[in-house]
Amino acid sequence: MLNNNEDIGITKQPEQQKNIIYIENLDKVITEDFLFHQFKQFGDISIIKLRRDKYKNISSGQAVITFSDAESAEKARLTLDNQKLINNIIKVKPYINFNEAEKNANIYMKNLPKYVKVEELEQEFQKYGNILSIDVRKDAKGNCLNYGYIQFQKKDDAQLFLEQMQKNSFNYQGNQIHFELFKSSSERIKELNELFLRGFSHPLPDNAIQDNKIIVAIEFGWQMVIKDYFINQQDNQIQDCFVKIDKNTRQPWAIIQFEFSDQAKFHFNICENQRSHPCVQSNIFYVIELIQKCDIAQSNFSDMKLTIQEIVSIYQSLANNKFDIFSGVSDNFFFNLKQNQQQSIDQRQLYFQNINNYVNGYDIQSFLSQFGNVISVTMKQSTKPYQQLQDCIVLYQTFNDAKRALSQIYDRKYSQNVNHIFKNGIIKISIYLGKNLRQEFNQVKKQRQRLVYKSMINQQPNILLFQPQQPLIQKEYNIKQPINNTQMLISKYSTIQIIKAQMDNFLELSDSDQRNILGALLFYQVVKVVKNQNIARQIVGMLIEPSQFPISDIIELFDNDADLQEYIQEGLELIKDNQKRYN
């Protein structure tokens, strides 16, 4: 936004804003009396407010000055903007109080010419409504950048202005100016306008990847190819293009920046449908033509300066060896809208669990390639290593490939492969969540798994048999033939380490026996905290209640003391609340 001054303490109405200026990048030593001395030459000053860091109580380098009239404020802004005040070059801008009511009256404009004149723009745009300010952004040297902002007093006027600009394009000093409603950085990050392409051509030969001149020449050539494609597109001009060769894969990757997010989405869909993109489909001889036609002496986007003739010579050498990296053919072509991977979900990325320990990545890829083109398989140890299982993250090339895998993997014609890959043939598959989303999901899951109070059946004080409060139903808990002597089993699995070492045998026991064994082990940890066997027995009974926690989650409590302590405290509160209810 134009400036970040929502809590500066000024509560003027929108029509009063023109007599206020906002200053930033002030030296920390500058005081309010110093500012008064510097700015009083432009007119009578009503208010000076120097913004301070509320924790350190020092200047934040920002201030607001209110003059008695708009003419004085504008004179001060034009005179001192981008001027040096003590050590820093300061920025002096119109002050705009951007609250929610005014947000939709702020217009972002782009593609401004170098010598833009604010007064000319204001004269042209004021017919659409009252304009509070027009701010054209400048660099540290005072040169106009190619963008700025128009702040209307009313959002209806701003909306009318946008509608008219969409119907009739606005040209200024030879440039077609683009307008859109201003969006904050948090809003803009959701509207992605950069298309990321990876692995879109053959890998470079091993000997070529060692030669930095070849790498620079090919990166330059790919930039020429991509830009040439979009130059020939009437409605999809790009703002920028960046290409690099990945030395590990020996393949190029590119980021193509569009002006609007819907353009990036449009070309993303082309990649989804074609498993490629026309902008990377060329040939080395056409690239040589492009290079020879360009009007620069050398490639200047790299520290390694190469003449055009050197680049052409490299291409001709590659062509003579019948190698064409510009043909744009690759099985592991990957595309995406550039984004924060930790916050986003890519539905082409699937997460598989319950994989047998002897299965390798090649087995997984061979099996999953039945559903679509697999770009990568990443094997990882299961989060429950005691089960001697693996997890893996699989990236498909397109959404349709991943959807096909999700829907068809349960087809029984693949049963033989399923039994080889997944333990006991039990398939566990889901969309892979990024780090932050996974943490958020785990918190949601944890909130769902809360203790529920149920009074315990009194057991013999020296025998720890933790039985569910209601008879278990065969089909609900999949109980196998129970072993009669549960005490013997508790003695056999006397530590959690023994259970993990003999997990296969342990899981063959009935559900109730597994819970009683784990309950016996938990009892000794809980009683250390609560110091009361009866209370400890009640808390453990809640922890092993079948309707609350699966066996795997109970086992995880032994490795997560913080969670166990939290559940103990929760159990104590439930017991206390129940006692109050009946007293």
C-alpha positions as CSV (number, residue, x, y, z in Angstrom):
1,M,0.0,0.0,0.0
2,L,1.1,3.6,-0.2
3,N,2.2,3.8,3.4
4,N,1.8,1.9,6.5
5,N,0.3,4.4,9.0
6,E,-3.0,3.0,10.1
7,D,-2.2,3.6,13.8
8,I,-0.4,6.9,13.5
9,G,-3.0,8.7,15.5
10,I,-4.6,10.9,12.8
11,T,-8.3,10.6,12.5
12,K,-9.0,13.1,9.7
13,Q,-11.9,12.5,7.3
14,P,-10.9,11.6,3.6
15,E,-11.6,15.2,2.4
16,Q,-9.0,16.5,4.8
17,Q,-6.2,14.3,3.7
18,K,-4.6,16.6,1.2
19,N,-3.2,18.8,3.9
20,I,-1.3,15.9,5.5
21,I,2.0,14.4,4.4
22,Y,3.6,11.2,5.4
23,I,7.5,11.0,5.7
24,E,9.6,7.8,5.9
25,N,13.3,6.8,6.1
26,L,14.1,9.5,8.6
27,D,17.3,9.3,10.6
28,K,16.6,7.9,14.1
29,V,18.1,11.0,15.7
30,I,15.6,13.3,14.1
31,T,13.1,14.8,16.6
32,E,9.7,16.5,16.2
33,D,11.2,19.9,16.9
34,F,13.8,19.3,14.1
35,L,11.0,18.4,11.7
36,F,9.0,21.5,12.7
37,H,12.1,23.6,11.9
38,Q,12.5,22.0,8.5
39,F,8.9,22.0,7.4
40,K,7.5,25.3,8.8
41,Q,9.0,27.1,5.8
42,F,6.2,25.7,3.6
43,G,3.3,26.9,5.7
44,D,1.5,26.8,9.1
45,I,1.8,23.4,10.8
46,S,-1.1,22.1,12.9
47,I,0.2,18.7,14.1
48,I,3.6,16.8,14.0
49,K,3.6,13.2,15.0
50,L,6.8,11.2,15.0
51,R,6.2,7.5,15.0
52,R,8.1,5.5,17.7
53,D,8.9,1.8,18.2
54,K,6.5,0.9,21.1
55,Y,9.0,-1.5,22.5
56,K,12.3,0.4,22.3
57,N,10.7,3.9,22.5
58,I,12.9,5.2,19.7
59,S,12.0,6.7,16.3
60,S,10.8,4.3,13.7
61,G,11.9,6.7,11.0
62,Q,8.3,7.7,10.1
63,A,6.3,10.9,10.7
64,V,3.1,12.6,9.8
65,I,2.8,16.4,9.4
66,T,-0.5,18.2,9.2
67,F,-0.5,21.6,7.5
68,S,-3.3,24.1,7.8
69,D,-3.9,23.9,4.0
70,A,-3.4,21.5,1.2
71,E,-1.2,23.9,-0.9
72,S,1.5,24.0,1.8
73,A,1.5,20.2,2.2
74,E,1.9,19.7,-1.6
75,K,4.7,22.2,-1.7
76,A,6.6,20.4,1.1
77,R,6.1,17.1,-0.6
78,L,7.4,18.2,-4.0
79,T,10.4,20.1,-2.5
80,L,11.7,17.5,0.0
81,D,10.7,14.1,-1.5
82,N,13.8,12.1,-2.3
83,Q,16.0,14.8,-0.7
84,K,18.8,14.1,1.8
85,L,17.9,15.1,5.4
86,I,21.0,14.7,7.6
87,N,22.2,11.2,6.4
88,N,19.1,9.6,4.8
89,I,17.2,10.3,1.6
90,I,13.7,10.7,2.8
91,K,10.4,9.9,1.1
92,V,7.6,12.4,1.4
93,K,4.2,11.2,0.3
94,P,0.5,12.1,0.5
95,Y,-1.0,10.7,3.7
96,I,-3.9,8.4,3.1
97,N,-5.8,6.8,6.0
98,F,-6.5,3.4,4.5
99,N,-9.3,1.9,6.6
100,E,-11.7,-0.7,5.3
101,A,-14.2,1.9,3.9
102,E,-11.5,3.4,1.6
103,K,-9.7,0.3,0.6
104,N,-11.8,-0.3,-2.5
105,A,-11.1,3.3,-3.7
106,N,-7.4,2.8,-4.2
107,I,-6.3,2.0,-7.7
108,Y,-3.0,0.5,-8.7
109,M,-1.6,1.6,-12.1
110,K,1.3,0.1,-14.0
111,N,3.4,0.6,-17.2
112,L,3.9,4.3,-16.6
113,P,6.4,6.2,-18.9
114,K,9.6,7.5,-17.6
115,Y,8.6,11.2,-17.6
116,V,5.1,10.9,-16.2
117,K,3.6,14.1,-14.8
118,V,1.2,13.8,-11.9
119,E,-0.7,16.9,-12.7
120,E,-1.6,15.7,-16.2
121,L,-2.9,12.4,-14.8
122,E,-4.9,14.1,-12.2
123,Q,-6.5,16.4,-14.8
124,E,-7.4,13.4,-16.9
125,F,-8.8,11.2,-14.1
126,Q,-10.7,13.8,-12.0
127,K,-13.7,13.6,-14.3
128,Y,-14.4,10.2,-12.8
129,G,-14.6,11.5,-9.2
130,N,-12.8,13.4,-6.4
131,I,-9.1,12.3,-6.3
132,L,-7.4,12.5,-2.9
133,S,-3.9,11.8,-4.3
134,I,-1.9,10.4,-7.1
135,D,1.4,8.8,-6.1
136,V,4.0,7.8,-8.7
137,R,6.7,5.7,-7.2
138,K,10.3,6.8,-7.6
139,D,13.7,5.3,-6.9
140,A,16.4,6.7,-4.6
141,K,17.7,9.0,-7.3
142,G,14.3,10.5,-7.9
143,N,13.6,8.6,-11.2
144,C,10.0,7.6,-11.9
145,L,9.3,3.9,-11.6
146,N,6.7,2.3,-13.9
147,Y,3.9,2.1,-11.3
148,G,1.9,4.2,-8.9
149,Y,-1.5,4.7,-7.1
150,I,-4.6,6.7,-7.5
151,Q,-6.7,7.3,-4.4
152,F,-10.3,8.2,-5.0
153,Q,-12.4,9.6,-2.2
154,K,-15.3,7.2,-2.9
155,K,-15.1,3.6,-3.9
156,D,-18.0,4.0,-6.3
157,D,-15.9,6.6,-8.3
158,A,-13.0,4.1,-8.3
159,Q,-15.2,1.4,-9.6
160,L,-16.6,3.6,-12.3
161,F,-13.0,4.5,-13.3
162,L,-12.0,0.9,-13.6
163,E,-15.0,0.0,-15.7
164,Q,-14.3,2.9,-18.1
165,M,-10.6,1.9,-18.4
166,Q,-11.6,-1.7,-19.2
167,K,-13.9,-0.4,-22.0
168,N,-11.5,2.1,-23.4
169,S,-7.7,1.6,-23.0
170,F,-5.8,4.6,-21.7
171,N,-2.5,5.6,-23.5
172,Y,-0.1,8.1,-22.0
173,Q,3.1,9.2,-23.7
174,G,3.0,6.2,-25.9
175,N,2.4,3.6,-23.1
176,Q,-0.8,1.7,-22.5
177,I,-1.4,2.1,-18.8
178,H,-2.9,-0.8,-16.9
179,F,-5.2,-0.3,-13.9
180,E,-6.5,-2.6,-11.2
181,L,-7.9,-2.5,-7.7
182,F,-5.2,-2.3,-5.1
183,K,-4.5,-5.5,-3.2
184,S,-2.3,-6.0,-0.1
185,S,0.7,-8.2,-0.3
186,S,-1.2,-11.0,1.5
187,E,-3.9,-10.8,-1.1
188,R,-1.5,-10.7,-4.0
189,I,0.3,-13.8,-2.9
190,K,-2.9,-15.8,-3.4
191,E,-3.2,-14.5,-7.0
192,L,-0.1,-16.1,-8.4
193,N,1.2,-14.6,-11.6
194,E,4.4,-16.6,-12.1
195,L,4.6,-19.9,-14.0
196,F,7.3,-22.2,-12.9
197,L,8.6,-24.8,-15.5
198,R,11.2,-27.5,-14.8
199,G,12.8,-30.2,-16.8
200,F,11.3,-29.2,-20.1
201,S,14.1,-30.4,-22.3
202,H,16.7,-33.2,-22.7
203,P,19.4,-33.2,-20.1
204,L,22.7,-31.7,-21.2
205,P,25.5,-34.3,-21.8
206,D,27.8,-34.9,-18.9
207,N,30.8,-33.2,-20.6
208,A,28.7,-30.1,-21.4
209,I,27.4,-29.5,-17.9
210,Q,31.0,-29.0,-16.8
211,D,31.5,-26.1,-19.2
212,N,30.1,-22.9,-17.7
213,K,30.2,-21.1,-21.1
214,I,27.9,-23.8,-22.6
215,I,25.5,-23.4,-19.6
216,V,25.4,-19.6,-19.9
217,A,24.9,-19.8,-23.7
218,I,22.0,-22.2,-23.3
219,E,20.3,-20.2,-20.5
220,F,20.5,-17.1,-22.8
221,G,19.1,-19.1,-25.7
222,W,16.1,-20.4,-23.7
223,Q,15.3,-16.8,-22.6
224,M,15.3,-15.8,-26.2
225,V,13.0,-18.7,-27.2
226,I,10.5,-18.1,-24.4
227,K,10.3,-14.3,-24.9
228,D,10.0,-14.8,-28.7
229,Y,7.0,-17.0,-28.2
230,F,5.1,-14.5,-26.1
231,I,6.1,-11.6,-28.3
232,N,4.0,-13.3,-31.0
233,Q,1.1,-13.7,-28.6
234,Q,-1.3,-10.8,-28.8
235,D,-3.0,-11.1,-25.4
236,N,-0.3,-12.7,-23.2
237,Q,2.8,-10.4,-23.0
238,I,5.1,-11.4,-20.2
239,Q,6.8,-9.1,-17.7
240,D,10.0,-11.1,-17.3
241,C,11.5,-14.5,-17.9
242,F,14.4,-16.2,-15.9
243,V,16.1,-19.4,-17.0
244,K,18.7,-21.5,-15.3
245,I,20.3,-24.9,-15.8
246,D,20.0,-27.3,-12.8
247,K,23.5,-28.9,-12.6
248,N,22.0,-32.0,-10.8
249,T,19.4,-32.9,-13.4
250,R,21.3,-31.1,-16.2
251,Q,18.0,-29.7,-17.4
252,P,16.7,-26.1,-17.5
253,W,14.1,-24.5,-15.3
254,A,12.3,-21.2,-15.9
255,I,10.1,-18.7,-14.1
256,I,7.8,-16.7,-16.4
257,Q,6.2,-13.7,-14.9
258,F,2.9,-12.5,-16.3
259,E,1.1,-9.3,-15.6
260,F,-2.1,-10.8,-14.3
261,S,-2.8,-14.0,-12.4
262,D,-5.4,-15.2,-14.9
263,Q,-2.8,-15.2,-17.6
264,A,-0.5,-17.4,-15.5
265,K,-3.4,-19.8,-14.8
266,F,-4.3,-20.0,-18.5
267,H,-0.8,-21.2,-19.4
268,F,-0.7,-23.5,-16.4
269,N,-3.8,-25.2,-17.9
270,I,-2.0,-25.5,-21.2
271,C,0.8,-27.4,-19.4
272,E,-1.8,-29.7,-17.7
273,N,-3.5,-30.6,-21.0
274,Q,-0.4,-30.9,-23.2
275,R,2.2,-32.1,-20.7
276,S,4.4,-29.4,-22.2
277,H,4.1,-25.8,-23.3
278,P,4.5,-24.3,-26.8
279,C,7.0,-21.7,-25.5
280,V,9.6,-24.4,-24.9
281,Q,9.1,-26.2,-28.3
282,S,11.7,-25.0,-30.7
283,N,14.9,-26.2,-32.3
284,I,18.5,-25.2,-32.2
285,F,18.6,-23.7,-35.7
286,Y,15.7,-21.4,-35.0
287,V,17.5,-20.3,-31.8
288,I,20.6,-19.5,-33.9
289,E,18.5,-17.3,-36.1
290,L,17.1,-15.5,-33.1
291,I,20.5,-14.9,-31.6
292,Q,21.9,-13.6,-34.9
293,K,19.0,-11.1,-35.2
294,C,19.3,-9.7,-31.7
295,D,20.7,-6.2,-31.5
296,I,23.1,-6.6,-28.5
297,A,26.8,-7.4,-28.7
298,Q,26.9,-9.9,-25.9
299,S,24.7,-11.7,-23.3
300,N,24.8,-9.5,-20.3
301,F,22.5,-11.3,-17.8
302,S,25.5,-13.4,-16.4
303,D,28.8,-12.5,-14.9
304,M,30.3,-14.5,-17.7
305,K,30.1,-12.2,-20.7
306,L,29.8,-14.1,-24.0
307,T,29.7,-12.5,-27.5
308,I,26.9,-13.4,-29.8
309,Q,29.3,-15.2,-32.1
310,E,30.6,-17.3,-29.1
311,I,27.0,-18.3,-28.3
312,V,26.3,-19.2,-32.0
313,S,29.5,-21.2,-32.2
314,I,28.5,-23.3,-29.1
315,Y,25.0,-24.0,-30.6
316,Q,26.6,-25.0,-33.9
317,S,28.9,-27.4,-32.1
318,L,26.0,-29.0,-30.3
319,A,24.0,-29.3,-33.6
320,N,27.0,-31.0,-35.3
321,N,26.9,-33.6,-32.5
322,K,23.1,-34.1,-33.2
323,F,22.2,-32.8,-29.8
324,D,19.3,-30.3,-29.6
325,I,18.4,-29.1,-26.1
326,F,15.9,-26.7,-27.6
327,S,13.6,-29.4,-28.9
328,G,11.6,-29.3,-25.6
329,V,11.1,-33.0,-25.1
330,S,11.3,-34.5,-21.6
331,D,9.4,-37.1,-19.6
332,N,9.9,-35.4,-16.3
333,F,8.5,-32.0,-17.3
334,F,7.1,-30.3,-14.2
335,F,5.0,-27.1,-14.0
336,N,3.4,-25.1,-11.2
337,L,2.3,-21.7,-10.2
338,K,5.1,-20.3,-8.1
339,Q,4.0,-20.3,-4.5
340,N,4.9,-20.9,-0.9
341,Q,5.2,-24.7,-0.9
342,Q,4.8,-25.0,2.9
343,Q,1.4,-23.2,2.7
344,S,0.0,-24.8,-0.4
345,I,-1.4,-28.2,-1.5
346,D,-0.3,-29.6,-4.8
347,Q,-2.9,-32.2,-5.6
348,R,-0.4,-34.0,-7.9
349,Q,1.7,-34.9,-4.9
350,L,0.4,-38.0,-3.1
351,Y,1.5,-39.5,0.2
352,F,1.6,-43.3,0.6
353,Q,2.0,-45.1,4.0
354,N,2.0,-48.6,5.2
355,I,4.7,-49.6,2.7
356,N,6.7,-52.8,3.4
357,N,10.2,-52.2,4.4
358,Y,11.7,-54.3,1.6
359,V,10.0,-52.2,-1.1
360,N,12.3,-49.8,-3.0
361,G,11.6,-46.7,-5.0
362,Y,11.8,-48.5,-8.3
363,D,9.0,-50.9,-7.2
364,I,6.8,-48.0,-6.2
365,Q,7.4,-46.1,-9.5
366,S,6.8,-49.2,-11.6
367,F,3.5,-49.9,-9.9
368,L,2.2,-46.3,-9.8
369,S,3.2,-45.6,-13.4
370,Q,0.2,-47.7,-14.4
371,F,-2.0,-44.6,-13.5
372,G,0.1,-41.8,-15.1
373,N,3.5,-40.3,-15.5
374,V,5.5,-40.3,-12.2
375,I,7.9,-37.4,-12.0
376,S,9.6,-38.4,-8.7
377,V,9.4,-40.9,-5.8
378,T,10.8,-39.9,-2.4
379,M,11.2,-42.7,0.1
380,K,11.3,-41.9,3.8
381,Q,11.2,-43.8,7.0
382,S,7.7,-44.1,8.5
383,T,6.9,-41.8,11.4
384,K,6.3,-45.0,13.3
385,P,9.7,-46.8,12.8
386,Y,8.8,-49.5,15.3
387,Q,6.3,-50.9,12.7
388,Q,9.2,-51.4,10.3
389,L,7.4,-49.6,7.5
390,Q,8.1,-46.9,5.0
391,D,6.3,-43.9,3.7
392,C,6.8,-42.2,0.3
393,I,5.9,-39.0,-1.5
394,V,5.0,-39.4,-5.1
395,L,4.7,-36.6,-7.6
396,Y,2.6,-37.1,-10.7
397,Q,3.0,-34.9,-13.8
398,T,-0.6,-33.8,-14.0
399,F,-3.6,-33.6,-11.7
400,N,-5.4,-36.1,-13.8
401,D,-2.6,-38.7,-13.3
402,A,-2.9,-38.2,-9.5
403,K,-6.7,-38.4,-9.6
404,R,-6.5,-41.6,-11.6
405,A,-4.2,-43.1,-9.0
406,L,-6.4,-42.1,-6.2
407,S,-9.5,-43.7,-7.8
408,Q,-8.0,-46.8,-9.5
409,I,-5.4,-48.0,-7.0
410,Y,-8.1,-49.9,-5.1
411,D,-9.0,-51.9,-8.2
412,R,-8.5,-55.6,-7.3
413,K,-6.8,-56.4,-10.7
414,Y,-3.7,-54.8,-9.1
415,S,-4.1,-56.9,-5.9
416,Q,-0.8,-58.9,-6.4
417,N,1.2,-55.7,-6.6
418,V,-0.8,-54.1,-3.8
419,N,0.1,-57.0,-1.4
420,H,3.8,-56.8,-2.4
421,I,4.0,-53.0,-1.7
422,F,1.5,-52.5,1.1
423,K,1.7,-54.4,4.4
424,N,-1.2,-56.9,4.5
425,G,-2.5,-55.3,1.3
426,I,-3.8,-52.3,3.2
427,I,-3.5,-49.2,1.1
428,K,-3.0,-45.9,2.8
429,I,-2.9,-42.9,0.4
430,S,-3.7,-39.2,0.7
431,I,-2.8,-35.8,-0.8
432,Y,0.5,-34.7,0.6
433,L,0.3,-31.6,2.8
434,G,3.1,-29.1,3.1
435,K,4.9,-28.6,6.4
436,N,2.7,-25.9,7.9
437,L,-0.5,-27.4,6.7
438,R,0.6,-30.8,8.1
439,Q,1.2,-29.2,11.5
440,E,-2.1,-27.4,11.3
441,F,-3.9,-30.7,10.4
442,N,-2.1,-32.5,13.3
443,Q,-3.4,-29.8,15.7
444,V,-7.0,-30.3,14.4
445,K,-6.6,-34.0,14.8
446,K,-5.3,-33.6,18.3
447,Q,-8.3,-31.4,19.2
448,R,-10.6,-34.2,18.0
449,Q,-8.8,-36.8,20.1
450,R,-9.8,-35.6,23.6
451,L,-10.3,-37.7,26.6
452,V,-13.9,-38.7,27.5
453,Y,-14.6,-39.5,31.2
454,K,-15.9,-42.9,32.0
455,S,-15.9,-44.3,35.5
456,M,-13.6,-47.3,35.9
457,I,-14.6,-50.8,36.9
458,N,-12.7,-51.7,40.1
459,Q,-10.0,-54.2,39.5
460,Q,-8.0,-56.2,41.9
461,P,-5.5,-53.7,43.3
462,N,-2.4,-55.7,42.4
463,I,-3.6,-56.8,38.9
464,L,-3.6,-54.2,36.1
465,L,-6.2,-55.4,33.6
466,F,-7.7,-52.5,31.8
467,Q,-10.9,-53.5,30.1
468,P,-13.2,-51.4,28.0
469,Q,-16.4,-50.2,29.8
470,Q,-18.7,-51.8,27.3
471,P,-18.5,-55.3,25.7
472,L,-16.5,-55.1,22.4
473,I,-18.4,-56.0,19.3
474,Q,-16.7,-58.4,17.0
475,K,-17.1,-56.5,13.7
476,E,-16.5,-53.1,15.2
477,Y,-13.1,-53.8,16.7
478,N,-12.0,-56.7,14.6
479,I,-11.2,-58.8,17.7
480,K,-9.3,-62.0,17.0
481,Q,-9.5,-65.1,19.2
482,P,-8.5,-63.8,22.7
483,I,-5.7,-65.4,24.7
484,N,-7.0,-66.4,28.1
485,N,-4.1,-65.4,30.3
486,T,-3.8,-61.6,29.8
487,Q,-1.6,-61.4,32.9
488,M,0.9,-63.6,31.1
489,L,0.9,-61.3,28.1
490,I,1.5,-58.3,30.3
491,S,4.5,-60.1,31.7
492,K,5.7,-61.0,28.2
493,Y,5.5,-57.4,26.9
494,S,6.9,-55.8,29.9
495,T,8.4,-52.8,28.2
496,I,7.6,-50.6,25.2
497,Q,10.9,-51.5,23.7
498,I,9.9,-55.2,23.7
499,I,6.6,-54.3,22.0
500,K,8.4,-52.3,19.2
501,A,10.9,-55.1,18.7
502,Q,8.1,-57.7,18.3
503,M,5.5,-55.4,16.7
504,D,4.3,-58.0,14.2
505,N,3.5,-60.5,17.0
506,F,2.0,-57.8,19.2
507,L,-0.4,-56.7,16.4
508,E,-1.7,-60.3,16.1
509,L,-3.2,-60.1,19.6
510,S,-6.8,-59.1,20.1
511,D,-7.6,-55.4,20.4
512,S,-8.5,-55.7,24.0
513,D,-5.3,-57.5,24.9
514,Q,-3.2,-54.9,23.1
515,R,-5.0,-52.1,25.0
516,N,-4.6,-53.9,28.4
517,I,-0.9,-54.4,27.8
518,L,-0.3,-50.8,26.9
519,G,-2.5,-49.7,29.8
520,A,-0.3,-51.7,32.2
521,L,2.8,-49.9,30.9
522,L,1.1,-46.5,30.9
523,F,0.0,-47.0,34.5
524,Y,3.5,-46.8,35.9
525,Q,4.1,-43.5,34.1
526,V,0.8,-41.9,35.1
527,V,1.0,-42.9,38.7
528,K,4.4,-41.2,39.0
529,V,2.7,-37.9,38.2
530,V,-0.7,-38.3,40.0
531,K,0.7,-40.3,43.0
532,N,-2.7,-42.1,43.4
533,Q,-3.3,-45.5,42.0
534,N,-7.1,-45.2,41.7
535,I,-6.8,-41.9,39.8
536,A,-4.0,-43.2,37.7
537,R,-6.1,-46.3,36.8
538,Q,-9.0,-44.0,35.7
539,I,-6.8,-41.8,33.5
540,V,-5.2,-44.9,31.9
541,G,-8.7,-46.3,31.2
542,M,-9.6,-43.1,29.3
543,L,-6.3,-43.3,27.3
544,I,-7.0,-46.9,26.2
545,E,-10.7,-46.4,25.5
546,P,-11.3,-47.9,22.0
547,S,-13.6,-45.2,20.9
548,Q,-11.0,-42.5,21.6
549,F,-7.5,-43.6,20.4
550,P,-6.2,-46.2,17.9
551,I,-3.4,-48.5,19.0
552,S,-0.8,-46.6,17.0
553,D,-1.6,-43.3,18.8
554,I,-1.4,-45.0,22.2
555,I,2.1,-46.3,21.3
556,E,3.2,-42.9,20.2
557,L,2.4,-41.5,23.7
558,F,5.5,-43.4,25.0
559,D,7.7,-41.3,22.7
560,N,5.9,-38.0,23.3
561,D,6.1,-37.1,27.0
562,A,4.6,-33.6,26.4
563,D,1.4,-35.1,24.9
564,L,1.1,-37.7,27.7
565,Q,1.5,-35.0,30.4
566,E,-1.2,-32.9,28.7
567,Y,-3.6,-35.9,28.6
568,I,-2.8,-36.6,32.3
569,Q,-3.8,-33.0,33.2
570,E,-6.9,-33.2,31.1
571,G,-7.8,-36.5,32.8
572,L,-7.4,-35.0,36.2
573,E,-9.7,-32.1,35.3
574,L,-12.3,-34.5,34.0
575,I,-12.2,-36.6,37.2
576,K,-12.4,-33.4,39.3
577,D,-15.4,-32.1,37.4
578,N,-17.2,-35.4,37.8
579,Q,-16.6,-35.4,41.5
580,K,-18.1,-31.9,41.8
581,R,-21.1,-33.1,39.8
582,Y,-22.0,-35.8,42.3
583,N,-21.0,-34.0,45.5
